[in-house]
Amino acid sequence: MNLSTRITGRLSLFRIGVPKCGLVPFVSHKRRFGRLFVKKMAYSVEKCHVNGENNFGLGIVCPATEDYAHEAIEALKAGKVIAVPTDTLYGFACDACSLEAVNRIYEIKGRKHTSPLAICVGDVSDIKRFAITDHLPHSLLESLLPGPVTVVLMRGDSSILEKSLNPGLESIGVRVPDCDFIRVISRGLGSALALTSANLSGQSSSVCIKDFENLWEHCAYVYDGGVLPAGRAGSTVVDLTRLGKYKILRPGSAKEETVQILKMHYLLEDFGAS
């Protein structure tokens, strides 16, 4: 159940309209984009078969379906970077516990290491392995996620994240996208994915794989989920590190809906300086 469905069921006030991407949504996307999408899918599948299995590092384009999840997981375990669709934008992903892979993402994007990366996990229940959640109201995370929201939490001493990820920061941004494919590979990896938008630093975000075609060669695989309908605003980023407080760090694509849920759980906006 996505974020808008959960909110609509409780408030009946609004709807985000961000469909799930990846495994199931190819049916609905095919209806929406018609012949163009079918042709694009055929090209992607053909290119996957031509290049062969485990031929990492050539920017191989594949459909973002469960049939191709195994190759994605193996590439991640080998320390490679892949490009994947989410419920907002296309992103570069790697094993968050591989320092070499994380550094590779920074190199691909031309991004300063002082800019932190978020992580992505397969299920809401996984978040507590990487961040502190005990202070949050019951069911808050389940109400926000999966969905187009990044929650910022404290890592804590029990976090299994490598200290080398975002060194010097005690907090971490966590995503559980409402997108089947990336959640399947996150579960298969058994760890967290380091995740950031698939573009050069400072340039426009990507809503289709053609938007970052010049960067395909740096990825082991590029997974095509079609054109993503949420726009280029990205996820809504909310700081939940303080007990009973929230702060919107980036409005993103779901600010209004996110704030509604936070208020429903009696959180107060934190107007203090960042």
Helices and strands as residue ranges (DSSP letters): H 3-11, H 26-51, E 60-63, G 66-68, H 69-77, E 82-85, E 90-95, H 99-109, E 118-120, G 124-129, H 140-144, E 149-154, E 171-175, H 180-189, E 193-197, G 209-218, E 221-224, E 236-239, E 245-250, H 255-264, E 268-269
